[in-house]
């Protein structure tokens, strides 16, 4: 019978994490939570340690860096760019993530994770969760990884499926996909959509490199389930506003662009040694403006035709947001490649 490790990477989302853990009770056997950067930048002891490090001339650990400057940590500290599926390699980079132990501060994420019997880590500030995944997966006790965001939780049907999965025999699948409806801030507005969100996978049957918006690559086709993974952020989850009005969206695009300056081997990784970019990313690197315009122009018609053929509900605002994202990411790479001196 398979056991499951729930892995969550977040940034200042304690309340959402509490909702997730309450709704995922019984769905997992092990809990690993990684915070993107330090949870509390005002901790006096950490500030003192950081100042002492600066006085002594020692190289700073990314965990203790407080800065608004956006960069790819593994490009600045190449020793982070290891394959975490190899214990000897993982040991070389583990110090960039710090396990927080001892008596938790009241109201902290550490306190919540400890309450649910999990382990809590603080890592370097990466501005998104993907660069933390290889480390987090290495810390998990079990091969089956339940990968959920803090603003998600399993529906009752999906929760029942997960509990049943833990009592069944391993089928040899690489992973499973769930339905992930758009959220308008009040309710899920589209139900008739295909399963597309990877939520459960076996870490020994995927490969991955830790770049923002890159997902696990399966050894064999994952199984799609007609079950909903509830996604309820504190905002609307789709549309152009998410891409144009949120500061975080600009940061994500910059981190993607800076990651593409080098190779996948210069990022944290899982079960891969390749220095070749997959075609999706390589096309962006070779002809970013053409790639962006081409993907933008084809995205909405293609999505509309797919919805008509498969009898799915078409969401114009969501389709526009998807198309705009496919334009902005390559254009961001083009811009930073022209304006950044060292890459």
C-alpha positions in Angstrom: 0.0 0.0 0.0 1.5 3.4 -1.0 2.2 6.0 1.5 2.0 9.7 0.6 4.1 12.8 1.5 2.3 16.1 1.3 4.8 18.8 0.1 3.8 22.4 0.3 6.0 25.4 -0.7 4.7 28.8 0.2 5.4 32.4 1.1 3.5 34.1 4.0 0.3 32.0 3.5 -0.2 30.6 7.0 -4.0 31.0 7.0 -4.4 29.3 3.6 -2.1 26.5 4.7 -4.2 25.9 7.8 -7.3 25.6 5.6 -5.4 23.1 3.4 -4.3 21.0 6.3 -7.8 20.9 7.8 -9.3 19.7 4.5 -6.5 17.2 3.7 -6.7 15.3 6.9 -6.3 11.6 6.3 -4.9 12.1 2.8 -1.2 11.9 3.6 1.3 10.2 5.9 4.1 12.7 6.0 4.2 16.5 5.8 7.0 18.8 4.5 6.6 22.5 4.3 9.2 24.9 2.8 8.9 28.6 3.1 10.3 30.8 0.3 12.9 32.8 2.3 12.7 33.5 6.0 9.3 33.6 7.5 10.1 36.4 9.9 12.6 39.0 8.7 12.4 40.9 12.0 13.9 38.1 14.2 16.6 39.9 16.2 18.9 36.8 16.5 18.8 36.3 12.7 19.6 40.0 12.1 22.5 39.7 14.5 23.8 36.6 12.8 23.5 38.2 9.4 25.4 41.3 10.5 28.1 39.2 12.1 28.5 37.3 8.8 28.9 40.5 6.9 31.5 41.8 9.4 33.6 38.6 9.2 33.6 38.6 5.4 31.9 35.2 5.2 29.8 34.5 2.1 26.2 35.0 3.1 23.8 32.0 3.1 20.8 32.7 0.9 18.5 31.8 3.8 19.6 34.9 5.7 19.5 37.4 2.8 16.9 40.1 3.0 16.8 41.9 -0.3 14.3 43.0 -3.0 16.8 42.3 -5.7 15.6 39.5 -8.0 18.1 36.9 -9.1 18.3 33.1 -9.6 19.9 31.7 -6.4 21.6 28.7 -8.1 23.2 31.0 -10.6 24.8 33.0 -7.8 25.6 30.0 -5.7 26.3 27.1 -8.3 26.6 24.6 -5.5 22.8 24.7 -5.2 22.5 23.3 -8.7 22.6 19.6 -7.9 20.4 16.6 -8.6 18.6 16.2 -5.3 17.6 12.6 -6.1 21.2 11.6 -5.5 21.8 11.6 -1.7 25.5 12.6 -2.1 24.6 15.5 -4.3 21.7 16.6 -2.1 24.0 16.7 0.9 26.2 19.3 -0.8 23.4 21.7 -1.1 21.2 20.9 1.9 22.6 23.8 3.9 20.9 26.3 1.7 17.7 25.2 3.4 17.4 25.4 7.1 15.0 23.2 9.1 13.4 25.2 11.8 13.1 23.3 15.1 12.6 24.2 18.8 9.7 26.0 20.3 7.6 27.6 17.6 6.7 31.3 17.8 3.0 31.8 18.4 1.1 32.4 15.2 3.9 31.3 13.0 3.8 28.9 10.1 6.3 26.8 12.0 3.8 26.5 14.8 1.1 25.3 12.5 3.3 22.8 10.7 4.5 21.4 14.1 0.8 21.1 15.2 0.2 18.8 12.2 3.4 16.8 12.9 5.3 18.1 9.9 8.8 19.4 9.2 9.3 23.1 8.4 12.1 24.6 6.4 13.2 28.0 5.3 15.0 28.2 2.0 16.5 30.9 -0.2 14.2 33.5 -1.6 13.3 32.2 -5.1 10.1 34.1 -5.6 8.2 31.0 -6.5 8.0 27.4 -5.4 9.5 25.3 -8.2 13.1 25.9 -7.3 12.4 24.5 -3.9 10.7 21.3 -5.1 13.8 19.1 -5.6 15.0 19.8 -2.1 11.5 19.3 -0.6 11.1 16.0 -2.5 14.4 14.8 -1.1 13.2 15.5 2.4 9.9 13.6 1.9 9.7 10.2 3.6 7.7 8.6 0.9 7.9 8.3 -2.9 4.4 9.4 -3.6 4.3 13.2 -3.5 1.0 15.1 -3.0 2.0 18.4 -4.4 -0.5 21.1 -3.3 -0.4 24.9 -3.2 -1.4 26.6 0.0 -4.4 28.1 -1.7 -5.7 24.7 -2.7 -7.4 21.7 -1.0 -8.9 18.4 -2.2 -12.6 18.3 -2.8 -14.6 15.7 -0.8 -14.5 13.4 -3.8 -10.8 13.8 -4.3 -10.2 13.4 -0.6 -12.1 10.1 -0.6 -10.0 9.0 -3.7 -6.7 9.8 -1.9 -7.7 7.8 1.2 -8.7 4.9 -1.0 -5.5 5.2 -3.0 -3.4 4.8 0.2 -5.3 1.5 0.9 -4.8 0.1 -2.6 -1.9 -1.5 -4.5 0.5 0.6 -6.5 -0.7 0.5 -10.1 2.7 1.6 -11.6 1.3 4.9 -12.8 3.7 7.9 -12.8 1.1 10.3 -11.5 -2.4 11.7 -11.6 -4.2 14.8 -12.8 -7.2 16.6 -11.3 -9.8 19.1 -12.5 -8.7 22.7 -11.6 -11.6 25.1 -12.1 -11.0 28.9 -12.5 -11.9 30.9 -9.4 -13.5 34.3 -9.7 -12.9 35.3 -6.1 -16.3 34.0 -4.9 -16.9 30.7 -6.7 -15.6 28.3 -9.3 -17.1 29.4 -12.5 -16.3 26.6 -14.9 -16.9 23.0 -14.1 -16.9 21.3 -17.5 -13.1 21.3 -18.1 -10.6 18.5 -18.5 -8.3 17.3 -15.8 -4.9 19.1 -16.2 -3.4 19.8 -12.8 -0.7 17.5 -11.6 -1.4 16.8 -7.9 0.0 13.4 -7.2 3.1 11.6 -8.6 5.8 9.1 -7.8 9.1 10.9 -7.5 11.0 8.0 -8.9 9.0 8.1 -12.2 9.5 11.8 -13.1 12.2 14.2 -14.0 12.4 17.9 -13.3 14.5 21.0 -13.2 13.6 23.8 -10.8 12.4 26.7 -12.9 9.3 28.8 -12.4 6.3 27.5 -14.3 8.1 24.2 -15.3 6.4 21.1 -14.1 7.4 17.4 -13.6 8.0 15.4 -16.7 6.4 11.9 -16.5 8.0 8.7 -17.6 4.6 7.5 -18.7 1.3 9.3 -19.3 -0.3 10.4 -16.0 -3.9 9.3 -15.4 -6.6 12.1 -15.6 -9.3 11.9 -12.9 -12.7 13.5 -13.1 -12.2 14.9 -9.6 -11.8 18.5 -8.5 -8.8 20.0 -6.8 -10.3 23.1 -5.2 -8.4 26.3 -5.9 -9.5 29.3 -3.9 -6.9 32.1 -3.7 -7.7 35.4 -2.1 -8.1 36.9 -5.6 -9.4 36.0 -9.0 -7.3 33.1 -10.4 -7.4 34.0 -14.1 -7.5 36.8 -16.6 -5.3 39.6 -17.8 -5.4 41.5 -14.5 -3.4 38.7 -12.9 -0.6 39.3 -15.4 -0.6 43.1 -15.6 -1.7 44.4 -12.2 0.2 42.1 -9.8 3.9 42.9 -9.0 4.5 39.1 -8.5 3.7 38.4 -12.1 6.5 40.7 -13.3 8.9 39.0 -10.8 8.0 35.5 -12.1 8.6 36.5 -15.7 12.0 38.0 -14.8 13.1 34.9 -12.9 12.0 32.7 -15.9 14.0 35.0 -18.2 17.1 34.9 -16.0 16.9 31.1 -15.7 16.9 30.8 -19.5 20.2 32.7 -19.6 22.0 29.4 -18.7 21.1 25.7 -18.8 18.9 23.4 -16.8 22.0 21.9 -15.2 22.5 25.2 -13.5 19.2 24.9 -11.6 18.2 22.6 -8.7 17.1 19.3 -10.3 15.5 15.9 -9.8 16.6 12.8 -11.7 18.1 14.7 -14.7 21.6 15.7 -15.8 20.6 17.2 -19.1 21.9 20.6 -20.1 19.4 20.9 -23.0 16.3 22.9 -22.8 13.0 21.2 -23.8 11.7 22.4 -27.1 9.0 24.7 -25.5 11.8 26.7 -23.8 14.4 26.4 -26.5 12.1 28.0 -29.1 11.6 30.9 -26.7 15.4 31.3 -26.4 16.1 31.2 -30.1 13.3 33.5 -31.4 11.6 35.1 -28.4 9.6 37.8 -30.2 8.4 35.5 -33.0 7.7 32.8 -30.5 5.6 35.1 -28.3 3.6 36.6 -31.1 3.0 33.3 -32.7 1.8 31.6 -29.5 -0.4 34.6 -28.7 -2.1 34.6 -32.1 -2.7 30.8 -32.1 -3.7 30.4 -28.4 -7.3 31.7 -28.3 -8.5 30.1 -31.6 -6.9 26.8 -30.7 -8.5 26.8 -27.2 -11.9 27.7 -28.7 -11.7 24.9 -31.3 -10.7 22.4 -28.6 -13.6 23.4 -26.4 -16.1 23.1 -29.3 -14.8 19.7 -30.4 -14.7 18.2 -26.9 -17.9 19.9 -25.7 -16.1 22.0 -23.0 -17.1 25.4 -21.7 -15.1 28.2 -23.3 -14.1 31.1 -21.0 -13.1 34.1 -23.1 -11.4 36.1 -20.3 -9.4 33.0 -19.2 -8.4 32.3 -22.8 -7.2 35.9 -23.2 -5.2 35.7 -20.0 -3.5 32.4 -21.2 -2.7 34.0 -24.6 -1.3 37.1 -23.0 0.9 35.1 -20.8 2.3 33.2 -23.8 3.2 36.6 -25.2 4.6 38.3 -22.2 7.0 35.5 -21.0 9.0 35.4 -24.3 9.0 39.2 -24.6 10.3 39.4 -21.0 13.2 37.1 -21.9 13.9 39.2 -25.0 14.0 42.4 -22.9 16.2 41.1 -20.1 18.6 39.5 -22.6 19.0 42.9 -24.2 19.4 44.8 -21.0 21.2 42.4 -18.7 25.0 42.5 -19.0 26.0 39.3 -17.3 24.2 36.1 -18.4 
